[in-house]
Amino acid sequence: MMNTKPIPVNTPLLSGNELKYLSECIETGWISSEGPFITKFEENFSKYIGRNFGVAVSNGSAALDIAVKALEIGEDDEIIMPTFTIISPAQSVITNGAIPVLVDSDPNTWNMDVSQIESKITSKTKAILVVHIYGLPADLDPILELAKRYNLKVIEDAAEMHGQTYNGKKCGSFGDISIFSFYPNKHITTGEGGMILTDDAHLVERCKKLRNLCFEPNGPRFIHHELGWNYRMTNLQAALGLAQLERINEFIDKKRELGAFYQQKLSFLAEKGYSLPLSSTDYSDNIYWVFGLVAPNIEAKEEIIKYLSDQKVGTRPFFWCMHEQPVFQKMGLFKNEKYPIAENLARNGFYLPSGLGLSMEDRELVVEILKNHY
């Protein structure tokens, strides 16, 4: 068979109150970083996650920049984090003057291997940056225990975990400070956008100041005593986010149903040497932000991705490891460091169309195309 209908790797679902709320922004003229939807989105999202405060920002990477700086982490401080993640967390650590200290991945959950963290703690360690990967959260209890024992901050990157829980409590509610992304492939999207959450009243004021060029809240305008960023979210974005948040439980159910469908229909791939996502752990059920596969080797991955591309089925490779990023190698970072589990995931992993807008017909077609290949 030859499929002629493109199946994108992600399609957002925008069939709720998005148009209504956006029209209200336009009709009232509140389209910039001031407007009622911003405060409402911050309050509703933080309440949903179980946090006291939310700070809406322009994207998830901006949220990480602010989070690191708000915690007063800087020159030569060390932050322990996974090597297997998108570049944003490491970039935020480095641009704040700190040093990322990497750990390998757990082969089953694809998250950071928490058993490796303690050996990486030194007198310079100031924080652990947890990144929840793809559908299952990192094992948080051991991380929180280490943070308490060594007096470390915890930055929780829950960019991919909207609505996911760890032992029944929402991801994004555990760290001293946590961040979310609202990129179009996330469960909730604002187009671009992010959110910082915390229970600390001092931290939230720091974050608000840093996102707004460090204007002094009570001082003369245009007089600055430190540097920040213009990382503000617009009222238009917040309007989108609020409409999306109204349907979060529906979206989570759709994601889990799609994941269960793929798990069942693609189980034959395990016989071909592929690793499918772990459906659950003793602390969480997979939320399937994306449905990832790990091919038996690079050749098999490249061959299947080409085949799917020829069939107009969209895919995306897994993240590339931080210790193998050319930009960091040029900086002299991570010399001679090896993380075999993460390297295997990065080289051989990819994910299938997993968006909320994926139709029943298209997901059946993805499975049929894969079965025809084998």
Secondary structure, 3 states (H helix, E strand, C coil): CCCCCCECCCCCCCCCCHHHHHHHHHHHCCCCCCCHHHHHHHHHHHHHHCCCEEEEECCHHHHHHHHHHHCCCCCCCEEEEECCCCCHHHHHHHHCCCEEEEECECCCCCCECHHHCHHHCCCCEEEEEEECECCECCCHHHHHHHHHHHCCEEEEECCCCCCCEECCEECCCCCCEEEEECCCCCCCCCCCCEEEEECCHHHHHHHHHHHECCECCCCCCCCECCCCCECECCHHHHHHHHHHHCCHHHHHHHHHHHHHHHHHHCHHHHHHCCECCCCECCCCECCCCCEEEECCCHHHHHHHHHHHHHCCECCEECCCCHHHCHHHHHCCCCCCCCCHHHHHHHHHEEEECCCCCCCHHHHHHHHHHHHHHC
